[in-house]
């Protein structure tokens, strides 16, 4: 008689929670609470940012207003859609969506606007730095946007009161301009769009 096959015991092991840094997955991210914090995952590492400050929201509102007004009022402006956080943007190879502060997608590329997430690279992303995320936005997130093919990336720095415009060229970001108070920040990807840096950073009572 031959030997009967050995029946291996089926073991169901529960995944440790929370996962170790470097091991976070999309499924893990879905389990996180909806508590007002912004959670993002890059290469399995979880990053958390607190709810935005009133200054952050004021700056975001002015940028959205300026970009929306330009697209609406200038006949020669490129058409498209302006969206803002917490809109999710999925950029391969990262499975977990990012939540940029502001983004723009050209009309001819709106097919990447899925039912739940933006599935691909927006033409323009703007991020507003805060004390808790400034290094993340300048390093990990910038690298992910570069690898994901985001054509233009604005870094808006409330402390320095500057706007940096980076343009993707040959797979790498090039600093196209750094603009301070009294200067005009200009986009290269959204042709013709420009905004006064002083207006972006004006205190609330002066807006």
N, C-alpha and C positions, 0 to 999 in steps of 0.2 A: 504494500500500500504506500502510496506517496504521502508526503506530508501535507496536511491541510494548511491553507493560507492562514497566516496569523491576522486576526482582526485587531487593527490598531485602535486604541481608545481615542475617541474624538474628544479633543479638549477645546473648549471655548474660553478664550482668555479675554477679559475685558481690557480695553485700551486704557492705559493710565491717563488720568485727567488731573490737572491740565498736562498736555504733552510737554516734553522737554523742548527748549529752544532749538530750532533747526529741524523739528519734526512736525510742525503744525501743518495740517491739511485743510482743504476747502471744507470738508465735513466737520472738522474741529471748529473752524471759524464760524460755521453756521450755528454752533451750540452756544456761542457767546451771547451774553445778555444785551438787550436793547436798552442801554442805560445812559445814553447821551454821549458816551465816549466813542471815539473813532478807532476802530480796530482794523489793521491791515497786516498782511503777511507777505514777506519777501523771502524767497528761498527757505521757507519753513520757519522763519523767525517772526514772532509776533511783535508788532509795534502798536502802542496805544497812545492816543492823544486825548486830553481832556476836552470838554465842550469849549467851543470858540468864545473868545472874549468879545465884549461889545465893540472894542476897537477893530478887532478882526472882522466882525460882521459889517461894520460901517465901511471899511475899506473894500470888502467884497461887494457890497451893494453898489458902491460908486463905480467899480470896474465893470460889473454886470450892466449897470445903467449906461455907461459910456459905450461899451461894445454893442449893446442892443440898439441904442440910438443911432450909432454909426451904420449898422447894417440896415436899419429901417429907413433912414433919411437920405442916404447917399445912393443915387441910382446906379452908380458904377461899382458899388461895393459887392464883394462876393456874397452870395446868399448862403444861408445855413442856419444852424440852430445853436443857441447858447444855453448851456445847462450848468448846474452848480451842485455842490455837495448837499445831500449825500448820494448823488448819482453814482452808481458803480460803474467802473471801467475795467474790463478784463483785458490784460495785455499779455499774450503768450511770451515766455513760457510760464508766467505766474498764474496759478489757478484761482487765486483769491482776488476779487476785484479791488482796485484802488478807488478812493473817493476824493478826486481833485476838488479844490475850492471852486474853480471855474474852468469850463472847457467849451470849445467851439468845434463844430463839425460842419464841413462844407456840404451844400445841398446835394452835390453829386455823389457824396459818400454816406448819405444818411441810412443806407442799408445796414451799416454797422450798429445802428440804434435798435437793439433788441427789445423784447417785451420787458425783460428784467434788468439787463445790463447793456452798456455799450460794449460790443464785442469787437474790439480792435482799437487802433490808435486814433484819438482825436487829432485834428490839425493843430490845435493850440490848447495848451494847459497853463493855467496860472495857479501858483501856490503862494499863500501868505504865511510868512514865517511867524512862529511864536516861540517864547522861551523854551517850551517843551519839545518842539519839533524841528528847530532850525537846522540841526546837523543832519537829521533824517532826510529832510527835504533837499538838502544840498548834496547829500552823498548817496544813500541807498535809493531814494526815490528818483533822484536825477538819473542814476545809472539805469534803473528799471524803465524810465520813460525813454531814455536813449536807446536801449535794447529793444523796446517795444515799438519804436518808430514814430514817436510823437515829434512832429515836424518843428514845433516851436514851443519853448518852455520859458515862462516868465516867473522869476523869483521876486516877490514883493516883500521888502524888508521894512517893517514899521519902525524898528529901532534906528536904523541908518537912514530911513526915509529915502530909500532908493528902489528902483526897479531895474532888474537885470534881464535882458532879453537874450536867450540862447537859441540858435538855429541849428538844426540837424544837417550836417554836411558829411557825406561819405561815412555814415554810421556813427559819427561823433558830434557832440555839441560844440559849437563855436560861439563865444561871447560876441554878439553883434553890437551890443551897446549897454552901458550902465548909465542910468539917468537919475539925477538928483533934483532937489527942490529948484524951481524956476526953469526946469528943462521939460522937454516933451519926449515921452517914451513912444517909440514907433515899432509897429509890427512889420515883419517882412513877409510872413505867410498870409496874413489878412491885409492885403494891399490897401494902403490908404488909411488904415486905422492908427490913430495916435491919441494919447491922453496926457493931460497935464499932471505931472508928478505932484505938484503942489496941491492940486484939487483932490487927488487921491488921498493925501494925508492931512487935509484940513481938519481941524477940530470940529465937533458936531455943530457948535453954535455959529460957525463961520461958513457952513456948507450951504 
